[in-house]
Amino acid sequence: MESGYVGTKEQPASFEIGPIRPPSEAHSLLIRITRNCPWNRCQFCNLYKGTKFELRSVEKIRKDIETAKAISDNIKATAWKTGYGGRTGDVAGMLLNQAQLGQCVSSVALWLWAGGEHAFLQDSNSLIMRTTDLIQVISFLKQCFPSINRITTYARSHTSAKKSLEELKELEEVGLSRIHTGLESGCDAVLDYVQKGTTAEQHIRGGRKVVGSGISLSEYVMPGLGGTKMSSQHIKETARVLNEINPDFIRLRTLAVRSDMPLWSMVESGDFELQTDDEVVEEIGSLISELQVTSELASDHIVNLLPEVEGKMPEDREKCLNIISDYLSLPDHERLNFRLGRRIGYYDKLSDLNNSYKHGKIDEAIKHIRSDGRNVDEVITRLKDNFI
């Protein structure tokens, strides 16, 4: 297919796309309405360091939406012109890996291939935009793409707490479906240590406002963020805050610290002591035991060791705790085998240990690592750090 149908070979059709989105928004149409992060001081995050936060104008955002619509319309037209009988998904699937068409075409093609129903507003805290402007953006997006039935965005608790309930209700009415918030911890000591820029009280106030507005709320929790020193209070206070909010989703994001993160200097100095995988799994079990919510617990990121520890609370509490217990009761060498297999993408769930072929391959890998004089635990840590 010629690239000219979505632009020109010299200048492919394009619109701004930010660096991240939640895993649950992998197939969403990405529309950038702010750039970078207005806080940008969290010690466990390196994504926006060295960048400046900017609000984009409604006019520029509208132009981006129009460009995305033009790309979408051209893909749909191509599905009729090239003998596919209007089967847009088939044509969109063919465009996914055609790098010469540019990132934007690939992004819209992926969205169409997945059904064209969801959109995500980037970057890290788009709720900070003036409510009247955000309403204009959402309204125009829905006008251009009537097929969209879910619009989501990131927001800090600090920002949600500052919005009035009436403003949030207006956003829900115009079509904002879900807000993703990095709670990370409900413990003020931990939040202060990692310079999160919010408090447990603000987490609760902002979260309850979002829930009260009718907008679906996803709260992200970071097991391991308390380190060995503050592990107990991290989990106890995080459970307390989540119980006060009762969000629609609680999403687990296990801490991983890379050398390019500010928190790494605290690890090197010994002030922050990282927990082992097993200790983090125990933490997650303690959190689940403390939860008194009706939330959906999700483990939808590869950085989490046990992805099957998820389900509706409280109905699936025992199932989750049993999986954790099954893992922790394994002999040391079996836990090591699973950890390495999981980190190299060989295992998807704990029961994969029962696959003798896969198990044997991982045992061979462990022997090879040791024969090279390397530490298996250190290899596993480096593999995990590559996921973020």
DRENDO-1510 file (C-alpha; in Angstrom, 1 decimal, always signed):
<recs>
REC; n; res; u; v; w
REC; 1; MET; +0.0; +0.0; +0.0 .
REC; 2; GLU; +1.3; +3.5; -0.8 .
REC; 3; SER; +2.0; +5.8; +2.1 .
REC; 4; GLY; +0.4; +8.7; +0.3 .
REC; 5; TYR; -3.1; +7.7; +1.3 .
REC; 6; VAL; -2.4; +9.0; +4.8 .
REC; 7; GLY; +0.0; +11.8; +4.0 .
REC; 8; THR; +3.0; +11.9; +1.7 .
REC; 9; LYS; +6.2; +9.9; +1.6 .
REC; 10; GLU; +8.1; +13.1; +2.5 .
REC; 11; GLN; +5.7; +14.1; +5.3 .
REC; 12; PRO; +3.5; +11.4; +6.7 .
REC; 13; ALA; +0.3; +12.5; +8.5 .
REC; 14; SER; +1.2; +13.0; +12.2 .
REC; 15; PHE; -0.1; +14.2; +15.5 .
REC; 16; GLU; +1.5; +14.3; +19.0 .
REC; 17; ILE; +1.7; +11.1; +20.9 .
REC; 18; GLY; +3.1; +11.0; +24.5 .
REC; 19; PRO; +5.5; +8.4; +25.9 .
REC; 20; ILE; +3.2; +6.3; +28.1 .
REC; 21; ARG; -0.3; +5.0; +28.7 .
REC; 22; PRO; -1.7; +2.4; +31.1 .
REC; 23; PRO; -1.4; -1.3; +30.0 .
REC; 24; SER; -5.2; -1.4; +30.0 .
REC; 25; GLU; -5.2; +1.3; +27.3 .
REC; 26; ALA; -2.8; -0.5; +24.9 .
REC; 27; HIS; -5.4; -0.4; +22.1 .
REC; 28; SER; -6.8; +3.0; +22.8 .
REC; 29; LEU; -6.6; +6.0; +20.5 .
REC; 30; LEU; -3.9; +8.2; +22.1 .
REC; 31; ILE; -4.5; +12.0; +22.2 .
REC; 32; ARG; -1.9; +14.2; +23.9 .
REC; 33; ILE; -3.5; +17.1; +25.7 .
REC; 34; THR; -0.7; +17.9; +28.1 .
REC; 35; ARG; +3.1; +17.4; +27.9 .
REC; 36; ASN; +5.1; +15.7; +30.6 .
REC; 37; CYS; +4.4; +16.0; +34.3 .
REC; 38; PRO; +3.6; +19.1; +36.4 .
REC; 39; TRP; +5.1; +17.5; +39.6 .
REC; 40; ASN; +8.0; +15.4; +38.2 .
REC; 41; ARG; +9.8; +14.9; +41.5 .
REC; 42; CYS; +8.8; +11.3; +42.4 .
REC; 43; GLN; +12.0; +9.4; +43.3 .
REC; 44; PHE; +10.9; +6.1; +41.7 .
REC; 45; CYS; +10.1; +7.7; +38.3 .
REC; 46; ASN; +12.6; +8.7; +35.6 .
REC; 47; LEU; +10.2; +9.2; +32.7 .
REC; 48; TYR; +9.9; +13.0; +32.6 .
REC; 49; LYS; +13.1; +14.1; +34.3 .
REC; 50; GLY; +14.7; +17.0; +32.4 .
REC; 51; THR; +11.4; +18.0; +30.7 .
REC; 52; LYS; +9.1; +20.9; +31.2 .
REC; 53; PHE; +5.4; +20.5; +31.8 .
REC; 54; GLU; +3.1; +22.2; +29.2 .
REC; 55; LEU; -0.6; +22.6; +28.7 .
REC; 56; ARG; -1.5; +22.3; +25.1 .
REC; 57; SER; -4.1; +24.6; +23.6 .
REC; 58; VAL; -7.6; +23.4; +22.7 .
REC; 59; GLU; -6.9; +24.5; +19.1 .
REC; 60; LYS; -3.8; +22.4; +18.8 .
REC; 61; ILE; -5.5; +19.4; +20.3 .
REC; 62; ARG; -8.5; +19.8; +18.0 .
REC; 63; LYS; -6.1; +19.8; +15.0 .
REC; 64; ASP; -4.5; +16.6; +16.3 .
REC; 65; ILE; -7.9; +15.0; +16.6 .
REC; 66; GLU; -8.7; +16.0; +13.1 .
REC; 67; THR; -5.5; +14.5; +11.8 .
REC; 68; ALA; -6.3; +11.3; +13.6 .
REC; 69; LYS; -9.7; +11.3; +12.1 .
REC; 70; ALA; -8.3; +11.9; +8.6 .
REC; 71; ILE; -6.0; +8.9; +9.1 .
REC; 72; SER; -8.9; +6.8; +10.3 .
REC; 73; ASP; -11.1; +7.8; +7.4 .
REC; 74; ASN; -8.4; +7.0; +4.9 .
REC; 75; ILE; -7.8; +3.6; +6.4 .
REC; 76; LYS; -11.6; +2.9; +6.2 .
REC; 77; ALA; -11.7; +4.2; +2.6 .
REC; 78; THR; -8.8; +1.9; +1.7 .
REC; 79; ALA; -10.7; -1.0; +3.1 .
REC; 80; TRP; -13.3; -0.4; +0.3 .
REC; 81; LYS; -11.0; +0.6; -2.5 .
REC; 82; THR; -8.6; -2.3; -2.2 .
REC; 83; GLY; -11.1; -5.2; -2.4 .
REC; 84; TYR; -11.5; -5.8; +1.3 .
REC; 85; GLY; -15.2; -5.2; +1.2 .
REC; 86; GLY; -15.0; -2.5; +4.0 .
REC; 87; ARG; -13.3; -4.8; +6.4 .
REC; 88; THR; -11.4; -2.1; +8.2 .
REC; 89; GLY; -9.9; -4.4; +10.8 .
REC; 90; ASP; -8.2; -6.5; +8.1 .
REC; 91; VAL; -6.6; -3.4; +6.5 .
REC; 92; ALA; -5.7; -1.9; +9.8 .
REC; 93; GLY; -3.9; -5.1; +10.8 .
REC; 94; MET; -1.8; -4.9; +7.7 .
REC; 95; LEU; -0.6; -1.4; +8.6 .
REC; 96; LEU; +0.5; -2.1; +12.1 .
REC; 97; ASN; +4.1; -3.0; +11.3 .
REC; 98; GLN; +4.7; -0.7; +8.3 .
REC; 99; ALA; +7.2; +1.7; +9.9 .
REC; 100; GLN; +7.5; +3.9; +6.8 .
REC; 101; LEU; +3.9; +5.1; +7.5 .
REC; 102; GLY; +4.9; +6.6; +10.8 .
REC; 103; GLN; +4.0; +6.1; +14.5 .
REC; 104; CYS; +0.7; +7.9; +14.1 .
REC; 105; VAL; -0.7; +5.8; +11.3 .
REC; 106; SER; +0.4; +2.7; +13.3 .
REC; 107; SER; -1.3; +4.0; +16.4 .
REC; 108; VAL; -4.6; +4.7; +14.6 .
REC; 109; ALA; -4.4; +1.4; +12.8 .
REC; 110; LEU; -4.0; -0.5; +16.1 .
REC; 111; TRP; -6.9; +1.4; +17.5 .
REC; 112; LEU; -9.1; +0.5; +14.5 .
REC; 113; TRP; -7.9; -3.1; +14.5 .
REC; 114; ALA; -9.0; -3.4; +18.1 .
REC; 115; GLY; -12.5; -2.1; +17.4 .
REC; 116; GLY; -12.0; +1.7; +17.7 .
REC; 117; GLU; -14.0; +2.1; +20.9 .
REC; 118; HIS; -11.5; +3.5; +23.5 .
REC; 119; ALA; -9.4; +6.7; +23.8 .
REC; 120; PHE; -6.8; +7.8; +26.3 .
REC; 121; LEU; -5.9; +11.4; +27.0 .
REC; 122; GLN; -2.1; +11.8; +27.6 .
REC; 123; ASP; +0.2; +12.7; +29.5 .
REC; 124; SER; +0.7; +12.2; +33.2 .
REC; 125; ASN; -1.9; +14.6; +34.8 .
REC; 126; SER; -4.4; +15.8; +32.1 .
REC; 127; LEU; -7.0; +16.6; +34.7 .
REC; 128; ILE; -5.0; +19.7; +35.6 .
REC; 129; MET; -6.3; +21.3; +32.4 .
REC; 130; ARG; -9.1; +23.8; +33.0 .
REC; 131; THR; -12.4; +21.9; +33.2 .
REC; 132; THR; -14.0; +24.1; +30.5 .
REC; 133; ASP; -11.1; +23.3; +28.1 .
REC; 134; LEU; -11.2; +19.6; +28.9 .
REC; 135; ILE; -14.9; +19.5; +28.2 .
REC; 136; GLN; -14.3; +21.1; +24.8 .
REC; 137; VAL; -11.6; +18.5; +24.0 .
REC; 138; ILE; -13.8; +15.5; +25.1 .
REC; 139; SER; -16.8; +16.8; +23.2 .
REC; 140; PHE; -14.9; +17.3; +20.0 .
REC; 141; LEU; -13.3; +13.9; +20.3 .
REC; 142; LYS; -16.7; +12.3; +20.6 .
REC; 143; GLN; -18.0; +14.4; +17.8 .
REC; 144; CYS; -15.2; +13.2; +15.5 .
REC; 145; PHE; -15.3; +9.6; +16.7 .
REC; 146; PRO; -18.8; +8.5; +17.6 .
REC; 147; SER; -17.6; +4.9; +18.0 .
REC; 148; ILE; -15.6; +5.9; +21.1 .
REC; 149; ASN; -17.5; +4.7; +24.2 .
REC; 150; ARG; -14.7; +5.0; +26.8 .
REC; 151; ILE; -12.4; +8.0; +27.4 .
REC; 152; THR; -9.8; +7.8; +30.1 .
REC; 153; THR; -6.8; +9.8; +31.5 .
REC; 154; TYR; -4.2; +10.0; +34.2 .
REC; 155; ALA; -4.6; +12.3; +37.2 .
REC; 156; ARG; -2.8; +13.0; +40.4 .
REC; 157; SER; -4.8; +12.7; +43.7 .
REC; 158; HIS; -3.7; +16.2; +44.5 .
REC; 159; THR; -5.4; +17.5; +41.3 .
REC; 160; SER; -8.6; +15.4; +41.8 .
REC; 161; ALA; -8.8; +16.7; +45.3 .
REC; 162; LYS; -8.7; +20.3; +44.0 .
REC; 163; LYS; -11.4; +19.8; +41.4 .
REC; 164; SER; -15.0; +20.4; +42.7 .
REC; 165; LEU; -17.4; +17.5; +42.7 .
REC; 166; GLU; -19.5; +19.5; +40.3 .
REC; 167; GLU; -16.6; +19.8; +37.8 .
REC; 168; LEU; -16.0; +16.1; +37.9 .
REC; 169; LYS; -19.7; +15.3; +37.3 .
REC; 170; GLU; -19.6; +17.7; +34.3 .
REC; 171; LEU; -16.6; +15.7; +32.9 .
REC; 172; GLU; -18.4; +12.4; +33.5 .
REC; 173; GLU; -21.5; +13.7; +31.8 .
REC; 174; VAL; -19.6; +14.8; +28.7 .
REC; 175; GLY; -17.9; +11.4; +28.4 .
REC; 176; LEU; -14.8; +11.1; +30.7 .
REC; 177; SER; -15.2; +7.4; +31.7 .
REC; 178; ARG; -12.2; +6.6; +33.9 .
REC; 179; ILE; -9.3; +8.2; +35.8 .
REC; 180; HIS; -6.1; +6.4; +36.4 .
REC; 181; THR; -4.3; +7.6; +39.6 .
REC; 182; GLY; -0.9; +6.7; +41.0 .
REC; 183; LEU; -1.7; +6.2; +44.7 .
REC; 184; GLU; +1.5; +4.2; +45.1 .
REC; 185; SER; +1.2; +4.2; +48.9 .
REC; 186; GLY; -1.3; +5.4; +51.6 .
REC; 187; CYS; +1.5; +5.9; +54.1 .
REC; 188; ASP; +2.5; +9.5; +54.6 .
REC; 189; ALA; +6.0; +8.6; +55.7 .
REC; 190; VAL; +6.5; +6.6; +52.5 .
REC; 191; LEU; +4.9; +9.3; +50.3 .
REC; 192; ASP; +7.2; +11.9; +51.9 .
REC; 193; TYR; +10.3; +9.8; +51.5 .
REC; 194; VAL; +9.7; +9.2; +47.7 .
REC; 195; GLN; +8.6; +12.8; +47.2 .
REC; 196; LYS; +5.2; +11.9; +45.8 .
REC; 197; GLY; +3.8; +15.3; +46.4 .
REC; 198; THR; +0.6; +14.2; +48.0 .
REC; 199; THR; -0.7; +12.9; +51.3 .
REC; 200; ALA; -2.9; +10.1; +52.4 .
REC; 201; GLU; -5.7; +12.6; +53.1 .
REC; 202; GLN; -5.5; +14.0; +49.6 .
REC; 203; HIS; -5.5; +10.5; +48.2 .
REC; 204; ILE; -8.8; +9.8; +50.1 .
REC; 205; ARG; -10.3; +13.2; +49.3 .
REC; 206; GLY; -9.5; +13.1; +45.6 .
REC; 207; GLY; -10.4; +9.4; +45.2 .
REC; 208; ARG; -13.7; +9.8; +46.9 .
REC; 209; LYS; -14.6; +12.8; +44.7 .
REC; 210; VAL; -13.9; +10.8; +41.6 .
REC; 211; VAL; -15.9; +7.8; +42.8 .
REC; 212; GLY; -18.7; +10.2; +43.8 .
REC; 213; SER; -18.8; +11.8; +40.4 .
REC; 214; GLY; -19.6; +8.5; +38.7 .
REC; 215; ILE; -16.2; +8.4; +36.9 .
REC; 216; SER; -14.5; +5.0; +37.2 .
REC; 217; LEU; -11.4; +5.1; +39.3 .
REC; 218; SER; -8.2; +3.0; +38.9 .
REC; 219; GLU; -5.8; +3.4; +41.8 .
REC; 220; TYR; -2.2; +2.1; +41.3 .
REC; 221; VAL; -0.4; +0.6; +44.2 .
REC; 222; MET; +3.3; +0.0; +44.4 .
REC; 223; PRO; +4.3; -3.1; +46.4 .
REC; 224; GLY; +7.8; -2.7; +47.7 .
REC; 225; LEU; +7.8; +1.1; +47.9 .
REC; 226; GLY; +8.3; +1.1; +51.6 .
REC; 227; GLY; +11.5; -1.0; +51.3 .
REC; 228; THR; +12.4; -3.2; +54.3 .
REC; 229; LYS; +12.2; -0.3; +56.8 .
REC; 230; MET; +8.6; +0.8; +56.2 .
REC; 231; SER; +7.1; -2.3; +54.6 .
REC; 232; SER; +4.5; -2.9; +57.4 .
REC; 233; GLN; +3.2; +0.6; +57.6 .
REC; 234; HIS; +3.3; +1.0; +53.8 .
REC; 235; ILE; +0.9; -2.0; +53.5 .
REC; 236; LYS; -1.3; -1.2; +56.5 .
REC; 237; GLU; -1.8; +2.4; +55.6 .
REC; 238; THR; -2.3; +1.7; +51.9 .
REC; 239; ALA; -5.1; -0.8; +52.7 .
REC; 240; ARG; -6.7; +1.8; +55.0 .
REC; 241; VAL; -6.7; +4.5; +52.3 .
REC; 242; LEU; -8.0; +2.1; +49.6 .
REC; 243; ASN; -10.8; +1.0; +52.0 .
REC; 244; GLU; -11.8; +4.6; +52.5 .
REC; 245; ILE; -11.9; +5.2; +48.7 .
REC; 246; ASN; -13.2; +1.9; +47.5 .
REC; 247; PRO; -12.1; +2.5; +43.9 .
REC; 248; ASP; -13.4; +0.5; +40.9 .
REC; 249; PHE; -9.9; -0.9; +40.2 .
REC; 250; ILE; -6.8; -1.5; +42.3 .
REC; 251; ARG; -3.8; -2.1; +40.0 .
REC; 252; LEU; -0.6; -3.6; +41.3 .
REC; 253; ARG; +2.7; -2.2; +40.0 .
REC; 254; THR; +5.7; -3.7; +41.9 .
REC; 255; LEU; +8.6; -1.4; +42.5 .
REC; 256; ALA; +11.6; -1.7; +40.2 .
REC; 257; VAL; +14.5; +0.7; +40.7 .
REC; 258; ARG; +16.8; +1.4; +37.8 .
REC; 259; SER; +20.1; +3.3; +38.0 .
REC; 260; ASP; +18.7; +6.3; +36.2 .
REC; 261; MET; +16.0; +6.9; +38.9 .
REC; 262; PRO; +16.6; +9.3; +41.8 .
REC; 263; LEU; +15.7; +6.5; +44.3 .
REC; 264; TRP; +18.8; +4.5; +43.1 .
REC; 265; SER; +21.1; +6.8; +45.0 .
REC; 266; MET; +19.3; +5.9; +48.2 .
REC; 267; VAL; +19.6; +2.2; +47.3 .
REC; 268; GLU; +23.3; +2.6; +46.8 .
REC; 269; SER; +23.8; +4.5; +50.0 .
REC; 270; GLY; +22.0; +1.8; +51.9 .
REC; 271; ASP; +19.3; +4.2; +53.1 .
REC; 272; PHE; +16.6; +2.3; +51.1 .
REC; 273; GLU; +16.8; -1.5; +51.2 .
REC; 274; LEU; +15.0; -3.2; +48.4 .
REC; 275; GLN; +12.9; -6.2; +49.2 .
REC; 276; THR; +13.2; -9.6; +47.6 .
REC; 277; ASP; +10.6; -10.9; +45.3 .
REC; 278; ASP; +9.4; -13.3; +48.0 .
REC; 279; GLU; +9.0; -10.4; +50.5 .
REC; 280; VAL; +7.0; -8.4; +47.9 .
REC; 281; VAL; +4.7; -11.3; +47.3 .
REC; 282; GLU; +4.2; -11.5; +51.1 .
REC; 283; GLU; +3.4; -7.8; +51.1 .
REC; 284; ILE; +0.8; -8.3; +48.4 .
REC; 285; GLY; -0.8; -11.1; +50.5 .
REC; 286; SER; -0.9; -8.8; +53.5 .
REC; 287; LEU; -2.5; -6.0; +51.5 .
REC; 288; ILE; -5.2; -8.4; +50.1 .
REC; 289; SER; -6.0; -9.6; +53.6 .
REC; 290; GLU; -6.5; -6.1; +54.8 .
REC; 291; LEU; -8.7; -4.9; +52.0 .
REC; 292; GLN; -12.4; -4.2; +52.7 .
REC; 293; VAL; -13.5; -3.1; +49.3 .
REC; 294; THR; -15.6; -4.1; +46.3 .
REC; 295; SER; -12.8; -3.3; +43.9 .
REC; 296; GLU; -11.4; -5.3; +41.0 .
REC; 297; LEU; -7.8; -6.2; +41.8 .
REC; 298; ALA; -5.7; -6.2; +38.7 .
REC; 299; SER; -2.1; -7.4; +38.1 .
REC; 300; ASP; -1.8; -6.2; +34.5 .
REC; 301; HIS; +1.9; -5.4; +34.3 .
REC; 302; ILE; +4.8; -7.8; +33.6 .
REC; 303; VAL; +6.8; -6.3; +36.5 .
REC; 304; ASN; +4.4; -8.2; +38.8 .
REC; 305; LEU; +5.7; -11.7; +39.6 .
REC; 306; LEU; +2.3; -13.4; +40.0 .
REC; 307; PRO; -0.1; -12.1; +37.3 .
REC; 308; GLU; -2.9; -14.4; +38.3 .
REC; 309; VAL; -3.2; -12.7; +41.7 .
REC; 310; GLU; -6.2; -10.7; +40.6 .
REC; 311; GLY; -10.0; -10.8; +40.8 .
REC; 312; LYS; -13.1; -9.2; +42.3 .
REC; 313; MET; -12.9; -8.3; +46.0 .
REC; 314; PRO; -14.0; -9.8; +48.3 .
REC; 315; GLU; -15.2; -12.8; +46.3 .
REC; 316; ASP; -11.7; -13.7; +44.9 .
REC; 317; ARG; -9.7; -12.9; +48.1 .
REC; 318; GLU; -9.1; -16.5; +49.0 .
REC; 319; LYS; -8.2; -17.5; +45.5 .
REC; 320; CYS; -5.6; -14.8; +45.4 .
REC; 321; LEU; -4.2; -15.7; +48.8 .
REC; 322; ASN; -4.1; -19.4; +47.9 .
REC; 323; ILE; -1.9; -18.6; +44.8 .
REC; 324; ILE; +0.4; -16.6; +47.0 .
REC; 325; SER; +0.6; -19.4; +49.5 .
REC; 326; ASP; +1.3; -21.9; +46.8 .
REC; 327; TYR; +4.2; -19.9; +45.6 .
REC; 328; LEU; +5.7; -19.2; +49.0 .
REC; 329; SER; +5.4; -22.9; +50.0 .
REC; 330; LEU; +7.5; -24.0; +47.0 .
REC; 331; PRO; +11.1; -25.1; +47.6 .
REC; 332; ASP; +13.8; -22.5; +47.1 .
REC; 333; HIS; +15.0; -23.9; +43.8 .
REC; 334; GLU; +11.4; -24.0; +42.4 .
REC; 335; ARG; +10.8; -20.4; +43.3 .
REC; 336; LEU; +14.1; -19.5; +41.7 .
REC; 337; ASN; +13.0; -21.4; +38.5 .
REC; 338; PHE; +9.7; -19.6; +38.4 .
REC; 339; ARG; +11.2; -16.2; +39.0 .
REC; 340; LEU; +13.7; -16.5; +36.2 .
REC; 341; GLY; +11.1; -18.1; +33.9 .
REC; 342; ARG; +8.7; -15.3; +34.6 .
REC; 343; ARG; +11.2; -12.6; +34.0 .
REC; 344; ILE; +12.4; -13.9; +30.6 .
REC; 345; GLY; +8.7; -14.3; +29.5 .
REC; 346; TYR; +8.7; -18.1; +29.5 .
REC; 347; TYR; +6.1; -18.4; +32.3 .
REC; 348; ASP; +2.8; -16.6; +32.4 .
REC; 349; LYS; +1.4; -18.2; +35.5 .
REC; 350; LEU; +2.5; -20.3; +38.5 .
REC; 351; SER; +1.1; -23.5; +37.0 .
REC; 352; ASP; +3.5; -23.2; +34.1 .
REC; 353; LEU; +6.0; -24.8; +36.5 .
REC; 354; ASN; +4.2; -28.1; +35.8 .
REC; 355; ASN; +5.3; -28.0; +32.2 .
REC; 356; SER; +8.3; -30.3; +32.3 .
REC; 357; TYR; +9.8; -29.0; +29.0 .
REC; 358; LYS; +9.7; -25.3; +30.1 .
REC; 359; HIS; +10.9; -26.2; +33.6 .
REC; 360; GLY; +13.9; -28.1; +32.2 .
REC; 361; LYS; +14.8; -25.2; +29.9 .
REC; 362; ILE; +14.8; -22.8; +32.9 .
REC; 363; ASP; +16.9; -25.2; +34.9 .
REC; 364; GLU; +19.4; -25.3; +32.0 .
REC; 365; ALA; +19.4; -21.5; +32.0 .
REC; 366; ILE; +20.2; -21.3; +35.7 .
REC; 367; LYS; +23.1; -23.7; +35.3 .
REC; 368; HIS; +24.4; -21.7; +32.4 .
REC; 369; ILE; +24.2; -18.4; +34.4 .
REC; 370; ARG; +26.0; -20.0; +37.3 .
REC; 371; SER; +28.7; -21.6; +35.1 .
REC; 372; ASP; +29.5; -18.1; +33.8 .
REC; 373; GLY; +30.1; -17.0; +37.4 .
REC; 374; ARG; +27.0; -14.8; +37.5 .
REC; 375; ASN; +24.5; -14.5; +40.3 .
REC; 376; VAL; +21.0; -15.7; +39.2 .
REC; 377; ASP; +19.2; -13.2; +41.5 .
REC; 378; GLU; +21.1; -10.3; +40.0 .
REC; 379; VAL; +20.2; -11.5; +36.5 .
REC; 380; ILE; +16.6; -11.7; +37.5 .
REC; 381; THR; +16.7; -8.1; +39.0 .
REC; 382; ARG; +18.2; -6.7; +35.8 .
REC; 383; LEU; +15.5; -8.5; +33.7 .
REC; 384; LYS; +12.7; -7.0; +35.9 .
REC; 385; ASP; +14.2; -3.5; +35.7 .
REC; 386; ASN; +14.1; -3.7; +31.9 .
REC; 387; PHE; +10.3; -3.9; +32.1 .
REC; 388; ILE; +9.9; -0.2; +33.1 .
</recs>
